[in-house]
């Protein structure tokens, strides 16, 4: 990892070959295809009869069939007046048609706009209006058909998609993702897990409209001639049975889903010895759960990824060798990403995490002020507060706008959440500030117990004292039976947590 001052971290665990610094200062791969369409064409040439995409309970397409169908849909788009650079919205659910629509949009030279299927109609209307989509792949409607068509002359810098952020504050912003952004993340995923050609069978149980499902599961698998098995909807028992039936060897999910799977009463009945890679991210993962995953998937290499829509998915990665002992971190800068910190607090060493690399998107769609604020001199200002140690381990401690100011002491909510999440009875937790006349704010925790267990607030506080400085230990604890409120992108809504919580008396 190299920061803006040119210092190098002590540990570099990933393949950094075929990477050069461009004239704009960005480290970039030198071995990428010219476009995502060209990438798929290469896989079709090498593996025409391999299964490319399988929809659970639905169609199964080989690479040749995927290409032929997508090119005909691209011809249908062209017949509907869609031209190069036009935006095409994808409102479909997980399945083969979603994958076809994505590639058809790119083959037509258009810009795909994946739409979160959980959005309300007013929210969908905003995305369609803001992107000025000229065509919409709508659920229940047949995909357009026409003579096979593939746009020529696509380049790495051309926009390929616009992924709308989940909009935790204000309206969502469209992250303009270029072909190079996609291709760089694909190559990064290959290197992080040392993934082989022609062998992967990857189970996608998360939404394809998010960058994890699309950018870090579907596309890398297709680049490597593997098979992507897509679940239209999630069911934990189906998740386990499909893993066996489809001979899945690569699983990616969030820690809560993996815990849910591993704690099923019949988990031992599923032969998962063929799973060779398990990647996870998006939430704190205590060492106890990592140890459980090592037992549950004995043949697998584990890895914890961290990233944003604005980084086309992966920005950092914690590889198998450190998964248990450094579980409090999100690992190292992923190749060829560089990390740095801005506005570092001298007392804590924490500052805003900056990311630079060929995976960082081109900016926000038609939002020049937001783009100028977030993308400065080639560096993405993530809004995450982090620490980076001399070995290169990156630890996310909070969101920039999500700290508790307790009498002048900054308490990083994520740090407290990580500590509480390690308690064996805690399923999920959110930490927020509780207004206080004297201190300004005090630390409040809202927790949900694991299924079949209960959480005692006093016990939780005692547990926290052994892991946190006294001023960080929650003074209020609320145990709720319902899941934490989340937005359509899955992020916890801290404002709703505050509004819905009756704090009662302090527990300490």
Buried (B, 14 or more C-beta within 10 A) or exposed (E): BBBBEEEEBEBBBBEEEBBEEEEEEBBBBEEBBBBBBBBBBEBBEEBBEBBBBBBBEEEEBBBBBBBBBBBBBBBBBBEBEBEBEBBBBBBBBBBBBBBBBBBBBBBBBBBBBBBBBBBEEEBBEBBBEBBEBBBBBEEEEEBBEBEBBBBEEBEBEBBBBBBBBBBBEEEBBBBBBBBBBBBBBBBBBBBBBEBEEEEBBBBBBBBBBBBBBBBBBBBBBBBBBBBBBBBBEBEBEBBBBBBBEBEBBBBBBBBBBBBBBBBBEEBEEBEBEBBBBBBBBBBBBBBBBBEBBBEBBEEBBBBBBBBBBBBBBBBBBBBBEBBBEBBBBBBBBBBBBBBBBBEBEEEBBBBBBBBBBBBBBBBBBBBEEBBEEBBEEBBBBBBBBBBBBEBBBBBBBBBBEBBBEBEEBBBBBBBBBBBBBBBEBBBBBBBBBBEBEEBBBBBBBBBBBBEEEEBBBEEBBEBBBEBBEEBBBBBBBBBBEEEBBBBBBBBBBBEBBBEBBEBEEBBB
